[in-house]
Amino acid sequence: MTRASRLTRSAFTGVWFFLMPLVAAVALVALVGQGAVPDPLDPPTGLLAFMRDQPVPLAIVFFTLVETLLWRIRYRLPFAASVYPAARTDIPNELRPGLEAAMALLEECERLDGRYGKRVASAERESLQQESEALAQALAAEPFSDDVFVSSRDALVRSVEQAFTPYRKGETREYVEQIVIALGLALALRSFVIEAFKIPSGSMIPTLRVGDHIFVDKLRYGPLLPFGQGRLFARVPPARGDVVVFGFPERPEEDFIKRVIGHPGDVIEAFNSHPRINGWEVPNCHAGTFSYAESDEVWGHHEGELFVEFLGENAYLVLLDRSALGSSEHQGPFRVKAGEFFVMGDNRNNSHDSRLWRGGQGGGVPFDLLKGHALFVWFSASSRGVDASRIGTVVTGHPAVEKASIELQAGIEQCLSARPSNTVPPAAPPL
């Protein structure tokens, strides 16, 4: 295969099987995000609400679907005939797979000849070149001849096996290379796009439970650069109310998950575990009494008051555990430093968060330690076994508690229906 034809094929592959699926995926995600905000409780629009909350997984699904569709119709795509001999209309359907295999054989023969040709006898090498040219001509011949193609292909197969058997990839090597490529793609996906995390503690109850496994969007706040070199777009801050995964500032190798409350410059205080931002109290509404069990022991049972808080565009549930000490204390004020954000757990009285760090003096999370935005629960298991009811739970979205009593769920819905008009705190004083 000539250099020009290789470039043509690479360009064709890049345009149709990477660029086009990418453009289509981005466009479809943008289309889903258009229009009025759907009601998550309305079954016809509930799926749309879920899709809007998961842009990265949705884009991956769209990309895969479009890629699959294009691959199935690859012979019908514009300019396919100049890249795939099998796309020609005068090729019998039963020979199309054989033509692609023949092209792969020509490429392999060219690669082996360039790397090991000098180790092969000159007569064998000349024969290989002649048979390669004969097969290339058979692929391009008009009209196409089945017999000429099959005979030239079989002749080249025999010659390649005779001349390059010691240098050809064995079946084991093929499997190893495929595994290495798959691992590389998985690591790249994990490093730059999406990563799975397990919830180790109850600091985010009722939003997240111990044993929940969640996916985290690592592109939401700008792609992470390799080797801890920061972010590509360092000016994309997490919104107030977002649930984020980050490296604990005092031990960056340890991952924490909390909710963002304050931005750089904000003055944060907490009264009865409810935050105030720049003197403005985050609106909240009492929804009812909530209980949960961390174990079967008596000490493992917890009960407290459940509230709905409204911060920016987000509404979420917070729990004030009655058994926790010091819940009525005034905490703060804390001034959020430049380049940091202030976080709190939803289980307010059982959370080691920004209010308690640095020996109780409080502190924020440097933006460089931010790992991503929590998406949804893909698996949940605890000492009691797998909890299928948790699977698919959206972390940021319509606040709800699975298996909640009718009274508690009604209380949550009543709070949401009475959403206050002002949920945006005043501007922070200058740093």
C-alpha positions as CSV (number, residue, x, y, z in Angstrom):
1,M,0.0,0.0,0.0
2,T,1.4,3.4,-1.0
3,R,1.9,6.2,1.5
4,A,-0.8,8.2,-0.2
5,S,-3.4,5.4,0.1
6,R,-2.4,4.9,3.8
7,L,-3.0,8.6,4.4
8,T,-6.3,8.5,2.6
9,R,-7.5,5.5,4.7
10,S,-6.3,7.2,7.9
11,A,-8.2,10.4,7.0
12,F,-11.3,8.4,6.1
13,T,-11.2,6.5,9.4
14,G,-10.5,9.6,11.4
15,V,-13.3,11.6,9.9
16,W,-16.0,8.9,9.9
17,F,-15.2,6.9,12.9
18,F,-13.9,9.5,15.3
19,L,-14.8,13.1,14.3
20,M,-18.4,12.4,13.1
21,P,-19.4,10.3,16.1
22,L,-17.9,12.9,18.4
23,V,-19.7,15.8,16.7
24,A,-23.0,13.8,16.7
25,A,-22.6,12.9,20.4
26,V,-21.9,16.5,21.4
27,A,-24.9,17.7,19.2
28,L,-27.2,15.1,20.7
29,V,-26.2,16.0,24.3
30,A,-26.8,19.7,23.5
31,L,-30.2,18.9,22.0
32,V,-31.2,16.9,25.1
33,G,-30.3,20.0,27.2
34,Q,-32.5,22.3,25.2
35,G,-36.0,23.4,26.2
36,A,-37.7,23.7,29.6
37,V,-36.5,22.0,32.6
38,P,-38.3,18.6,32.8
39,D,-40.0,17.4,35.9
40,P,-38.2,14.3,37.3
41,L,-41.4,13.0,38.9
42,D,-43.3,13.0,35.6
43,P,-42.6,9.6,33.9
44,P,-42.6,10.9,30.3
45,T,-39.9,13.5,31.2
46,G,-38.2,11.7,34.0
47,L,-35.8,10.0,31.6
48,L,-35.0,13.3,30.0
49,A,-34.2,14.8,33.4
50,F,-31.9,11.9,34.2
51,M,-30.1,12.2,30.8
52,R,-29.6,16.0,31.4
53,D,-27.9,15.2,34.7
54,Q,-25.5,12.7,33.2
55,P,-23.9,14.5,30.1
56,V,-20.6,12.5,30.0
57,P,-22.1,9.0,30.2
58,L,-24.8,10.2,27.7
59,A,-22.1,11.4,25.3
60,I,-20.3,8.1,25.6
61,V,-23.5,6.2,24.8
62,F,-24.3,8.4,21.9
63,F,-20.7,8.2,20.6
64,T,-20.8,4.4,20.8
65,L,-24.2,4.1,19.1
66,V,-23.2,6.4,16.2
67,E,-19.8,4.6,15.8
68,T,-21.6,1.3,15.6
69,L,-24.1,2.5,13.1
70,L,-21.4,4.0,10.9
71,W,-19.3,0.8,11.0
72,R,-22.3,-1.2,9.9
73,I,-22.8,1.0,6.9
74,R,-19.1,1.7,6.2
75,Y,-19.2,0.3,2.7
76,R,-22.0,2.9,1.8
77,L,-20.2,5.9,3.2
78,P,-19.0,8.6,0.8
79,F,-15.5,7.9,-0.6
80,A,-15.6,4.4,0.9
81,A,-14.8,2.8,-2.5
82,S,-11.5,4.6,-2.6
83,V,-10.6,3.1,0.8
84,Y,-12.3,-0.2,0.9
85,P,-12.2,-2.4,-2.2
86,A,-15.1,-4.3,-0.5
87,A,-17.2,-1.2,-1.0
88,R,-17.3,-1.6,-4.7
89,T,-20.7,-2.5,-6.1
90,D,-19.4,-5.2,-8.4
91,I,-18.0,-7.3,-5.4
92,P,-20.0,-10.4,-4.4
93,N,-21.3,-10.1,-0.8
94,E,-19.6,-13.4,0.2
95,L,-16.2,-12.0,-0.9
96,R,-16.4,-8.7,1.0
97,P,-14.8,-10.0,4.3
98,G,-12.1,-11.7,2.2
99,L,-11.2,-8.4,0.5
100,E,-10.7,-6.6,3.9
101,A,-8.6,-9.6,5.0
102,A,-6.5,-9.3,1.8
103,M,-5.9,-5.6,2.4
104,A,-4.7,-6.4,6.0
105,L,-2.4,-9.1,4.4
106,L,-0.9,-6.5,2.1
107,E,-0.3,-4.1,4.9
108,E,1.3,-6.9,7.0
109,C,3.5,-8.0,4.1
110,E,4.7,-4.4,3.6
111,R,5.4,-4.0,7.3
112,L,7.3,-7.3,7.6
113,D,9.3,-6.6,4.5
114,G,10.4,-3.2,5.8
115,R,11.4,-4.7,9.1
116,Y,12.8,-8.1,8.2
117,G,13.1,-8.1,4.4
118,K,16.9,-8.1,4.5
119,R,16.9,-11.4,6.4
120,V,15.0,-13.1,3.6
121,A,16.6,-14.5,0.4
122,S,16.5,-12.1,-2.5
123,A,14.6,-14.5,-4.7
124,E,11.9,-15.0,-2.0
125,R,11.7,-11.2,-1.5
126,E,11.3,-10.5,-5.2
127,S,8.6,-13.2,-5.4
128,L,6.8,-11.5,-2.4
129,Q,6.9,-8.2,-4.1
130,Q,5.5,-9.6,-7.4
131,E,2.7,-11.4,-5.6
132,S,1.8,-8.3,-3.5
133,E,1.6,-6.3,-6.7
134,A,-0.6,-9.0,-8.3
135,L,-3.0,-9.0,-5.3
136,A,-3.2,-5.2,-5.3
137,Q,-4.0,-5.3,-9.0
138,A,-6.6,-8.0,-8.5
139,L,-8.3,-5.8,-5.8
140,A,-8.3,-2.8,-8.1
141,A,-9.2,-4.7,-11.3
142,E,-12.3,-3.6,-13.3
143,P,-14.2,-5.8,-13.9
144,F,-13.4,-7.7,-10.7
145,S,-12.4,-11.3,-11.2
146,D,-13.2,-13.7,-8.4
147,D,-10.8,-16.3,-9.6
148,V,-7.8,-14.0,-10.1
149,F,-8.4,-12.5,-6.7
150,V,-8.6,-15.8,-4.9
151,S,-5.5,-17.3,-6.6
152,S,-3.3,-14.2,-6.0
153,R,-4.4,-13.9,-2.4
154,D,-3.7,-17.6,-1.7
155,A,-0.3,-17.3,-3.4
156,L,0.7,-14.3,-1.2
157,V,-0.5,-16.1,1.9
158,R,1.7,-19.1,1.2
159,S,4.7,-16.9,0.4
160,V,4.3,-14.7,3.5
161,E,4.0,-17.8,5.7
162,Q,7.1,-19.3,4.2
163,A,9.3,-16.2,4.3
164,F,8.1,-14.5,7.5
165,T,6.7,-17.2,9.8
166,P,9.4,-16.6,12.5
167,Y,8.6,-12.8,12.5
168,R,4.8,-12.9,12.3
169,K,2.7,-12.2,15.4
170,G,1.6,-15.4,17.0
171,E,-1.9,-15.8,18.5
172,T,-0.6,-15.3,22.0
173,R,1.1,-12.0,21.0
174,E,-2.1,-10.8,19.3
175,Y,-4.1,-11.5,22.5
176,V,-1.4,-9.7,24.7
177,E,-1.4,-6.7,22.4
178,Q,-5.2,-6.5,22.4
179,I,-5.2,-6.7,26.2
180,V,-2.6,-4.0,26.5
181,I,-4.5,-1.7,24.2
182,A,-7.7,-2.3,26.1
183,L,-6.0,-1.6,29.4
184,G,-4.5,1.6,27.9
185,L,-7.9,2.8,26.8
186,A,-9.4,1.9,30.2
187,L,-6.7,3.8,32.0
188,A,-7.0,6.8,29.7
189,L,-10.8,6.8,30.3
190,R,-10.3,6.5,34.0
191,S,-7.7,9.3,34.1
192,F,-9.4,11.9,31.9
193,V,-13.1,11.1,31.5
194,I,-14.9,9.0,34.1
195,E,-13.8,7.1,37.2
196,A,-15.6,4.9,39.7
197,F,-15.4,5.6,43.5
198,K,-16.7,3.7,46.5
199,I,-18.4,5.6,49.4
200,P,-16.5,4.6,52.6
201,S,-18.4,6.6,55.2
202,G,-21.9,7.9,56.1
203,S,-20.9,11.6,55.9
204,M,-23.2,12.1,52.8
205,I,-26.3,10.3,54.1
206,P,-29.1,10.5,52.9
207,T,-27.7,11.4,49.5
208,L,-25.1,8.6,49.5
209,R,-24.8,5.5,51.6
210,V,-21.9,3.4,52.8
211,G,-21.1,0.9,50.1
212,D,-22.5,2.9,47.2
213,H,-20.3,2.8,44.1
214,I,-20.5,5.9,42.0
215,F,-19.2,7.3,38.7
216,V,-17.5,10.6,38.7
217,D,-17.3,13.0,35.7
218,K,-13.7,14.1,35.5
219,L,-14.3,16.5,32.6
220,R,-16.9,18.7,34.3
221,Y,-14.4,21.2,35.8
222,G,-11.8,20.9,33.1
223,P,-9.6,17.9,32.0
224,L,-6.9,16.9,34.4
225,L,-3.4,17.2,33.0
226,P,-1.1,14.1,33.4
227,F,1.4,13.7,36.3
228,G,-0.5,16.1,38.6
229,Q,0.1,19.3,36.5
230,G,-3.2,20.9,37.2
231,R,-6.2,21.3,34.8
232,L,-6.5,22.4,31.2
233,F,-9.3,24.9,32.1
234,A,-8.5,26.0,35.6
235,R,-11.3,28.6,35.6
236,V,-14.2,26.2,35.7
237,P,-15.2,26.2,39.4
238,P,-17.7,23.8,40.9
239,A,-21.1,25.3,41.4
240,R,-22.5,25.7,44.9
241,G,-24.5,22.6,45.8
242,D,-22.4,20.3,43.5
243,V,-21.3,17.0,45.0
244,V,-17.6,16.6,44.3
245,V,-14.8,14.1,44.9
246,F,-11.4,15.6,45.9
247,G,-8.1,14.8,47.6
248,F,-8.3,15.5,51.4
249,P,-6.1,18.6,51.8
250,E,-4.3,17.2,54.8
251,R,-3.7,13.8,53.1
252,P,-4.1,14.3,49.3
253,E,-3.8,10.6,48.6
254,E,-7.1,10.0,50.5
255,D,-10.3,10.8,48.6
256,F,-13.2,12.6,50.2
257,I,-16.7,13.4,48.8
258,K,-18.7,16.4,50.0
259,R,-21.0,19.1,48.8
260,V,-19.6,22.5,47.7
261,I,-21.0,25.4,49.8
262,G,-18.6,28.3,49.4
263,H,-16.5,29.9,46.7
264,P,-13.2,31.9,47.0
265,G,-13.7,35.0,49.2
266,D,-17.0,33.7,50.8
267,V,-17.3,34.0,54.6
268,I,-19.0,30.8,55.8
269,E,-20.6,30.3,59.2
270,A,-22.8,27.4,60.5
271,F,-25.6,27.8,63.0
272,N,-27.3,24.6,64.1
273,S,-25.4,23.0,61.2
274,H,-27.1,25.2,58.7
275,P,-24.6,27.3,56.6
276,R,-24.6,31.1,56.2
277,I,-22.7,32.6,53.2
278,N,-21.6,36.2,53.6
279,G,-24.2,36.7,56.3
280,W,-27.0,35.1,54.2
281,E,-28.6,31.9,55.5
282,V,-29.0,29.2,53.0
283,P,-32.8,28.6,52.7
284,N,-34.0,25.3,54.2
285,C,-37.2,23.5,54.8
286,H,-38.0,20.8,57.4
287,A,-39.3,17.7,55.6
288,G,-39.6,15.3,58.5
289,T,-37.9,12.7,60.6
290,F,-35.4,10.3,59.0
291,S,-33.7,7.2,60.4
292,Y,-31.0,4.9,59.2
293,A,-28.9,2.0,60.5
294,E,-25.2,1.6,60.1
295,S,-25.3,-1.8,61.8
296,D,-27.6,-4.2,63.6
297,E,-26.3,-3.0,67.0
298,V,-28.3,-0.5,69.0
299,W,-25.5,2.1,68.7
300,G,-25.7,1.8,64.9
301,H,-29.2,3.2,64.7
302,H,-29.5,6.9,63.9
303,E,-32.4,9.3,63.8
304,G,-32.6,12.9,63.0
305,E,-34.3,15.8,61.2
306,L,-34.3,15.9,57.5
307,F,-34.2,19.2,55.7
308,V,-34.2,20.4,52.1
309,E,-31.7,23.1,51.4
310,F,-31.7,25.4,48.3
311,L,-28.4,26.7,47.0
312,G,-28.1,28.2,43.6
313,E,-29.8,25.8,41.1
314,N,-29.5,22.9,43.4
315,A,-31.9,21.5,46.0
316,Y,-30.7,18.6,48.2
317,L,-31.3,16.8,51.4
318,V,-29.4,17.3,54.6
319,L,-29.7,15.3,57.9
320,L,-29.2,16.7,61.4
321,D,-28.5,13.6,63.5
322,R,-29.9,13.9,67.0
323,S,-27.3,11.6,68.5
324,A,-24.4,13.8,67.4
325,L,-22.9,16.1,70.0
326,G,-22.2,19.8,69.5
327,S,-24.8,20.1,66.7
328,S,-26.1,23.4,68.0
329,E,-22.7,25.1,68.1
330,H,-21.9,28.2,66.1
331,Q,-19.0,27.4,63.8
332,G,-17.0,30.0,62.0
333,P,-16.6,32.4,60.5
334,F,-14.4,30.8,57.9
335,R,-13.0,32.9,55.0
336,V,-12.4,30.8,51.8
337,K,-9.0,31.5,50.3
338,A,-8.4,32.3,46.7
339,G,-8.2,29.1,44.5
340,E,-10.2,27.1,47.1
341,F,-13.8,26.0,47.8
342,F,-15.6,25.2,51.0
343,V,-17.3,21.9,51.5
344,M,-19.8,20.3,53.9
345,G,-21.2,16.8,54.2
346,D,-25.0,16.2,53.9
347,N,-25.0,14.3,57.2
348,R,-24.1,17.5,58.9
349,N,-23.4,16.3,62.4
350,N,-21.4,13.3,61.2
351,S,-19.1,14.8,58.7
352,H,-15.4,15.7,58.8
353,D,-15.5,18.6,56.4
354,S,-14.2,22.1,55.9
355,R,-15.6,23.3,59.3
356,L,-13.2,20.9,61.2
357,W,-10.0,20.8,59.2
358,R,-6.7,22.2,60.3
359,G,-7.2,21.5,63.9
360,G,-10.7,23.0,64.0
361,Q,-9.7,26.2,62.4
362,G,-11.4,25.2,59.2
363,G,-10.2,25.3,55.6
364,G,-11.1,24.9,51.9
365,V,-10.2,22.5,49.2
366,P,-7.5,23.7,46.7
367,F,-8.9,23.5,43.2
368,D,-6.0,21.4,42.0
369,L,-7.2,18.6,44.4
370,L,-10.6,18.5,42.8
371,K,-11.1,15.1,41.0
372,G,-14.6,15.4,39.5
373,H,-18.4,15.7,39.8
374,A,-20.4,12.8,41.3
375,L,-22.9,11.4,38.8
376,F,-24.9,8.4,39.9
377,V,-24.8,5.1,41.8
378,W,-24.0,2.2,39.5
379,F,-23.7,-0.5,42.3
380,S,-24.4,-0.6,46.0
381,A,-23.4,-3.3,48.5
382,S,-23.0,-3.4,52.3
383,S,-22.6,-6.0,55.0
384,R,-26.3,-6.8,54.4
385,G,-25.8,-7.6,50.7
386,V,-26.5,-5.9,47.4
387,D,-29.1,-3.1,47.5
388,A,-30.6,-3.0,44.1
389,S,-32.9,-0.1,45.0
390,R,-29.8,2.2,45.1
391,I,-28.6,1.4,41.6
392,G,-29.2,4.3,39.2
393,T,-29.7,6.9,42.0
394,V,-28.7,10.3,40.7
395,V,-26.4,12.2,43.1
396,T,-27.3,15.7,41.9
397,G,-30.9,15.9,40.8
398,H,-34.4,15.6,42.3
399,P,-34.0,15.0,46.1
400,A,-35.6,11.8,47.2
401,V,-35.1,9.0,49.7
402,E,-35.7,5.4,48.6
403,K,-38.2,3.4,50.7
404,A,-39.2,6.6,52.5
405,S,-42.5,6.8,54.4
406,I,-45.4,8.4,52.6
407,E,-45.3,11.2,55.2
408,L,-41.6,11.9,54.7
409,Q,-41.8,11.8,50.9
410,A,-44.8,14.2,51.1
411,G,-42.8,16.5,53.3
412,I,-39.9,16.5,50.8
413,E,-42.3,17.3,47.9
414,Q,-44.0,20.0,49.9
415,C,-40.6,21.7,50.5
416,L,-39.7,21.5,46.9
417,S,-43.0,23.0,45.8
418,A,-42.3,25.9,48.2
419,R,-38.9,26.6,46.7
420,P,-37.8,30.2,47.7
421,S,-37.3,32.8,45.1
422,N,-33.8,33.8,46.2
423,T,-31.3,30.9,46.4
424,V,-28.2,32.8,45.4
425,P,-26.0,34.2,48.2
426,P,-24.7,37.8,48.1
427,A,-21.3,38.5,46.6
428,A,-18.3,37.9,48.7
429,P,-16.3,40.8,50.1
430,P,-13.0,41.4,48.2
431,L,-10.2,39.2,49.1
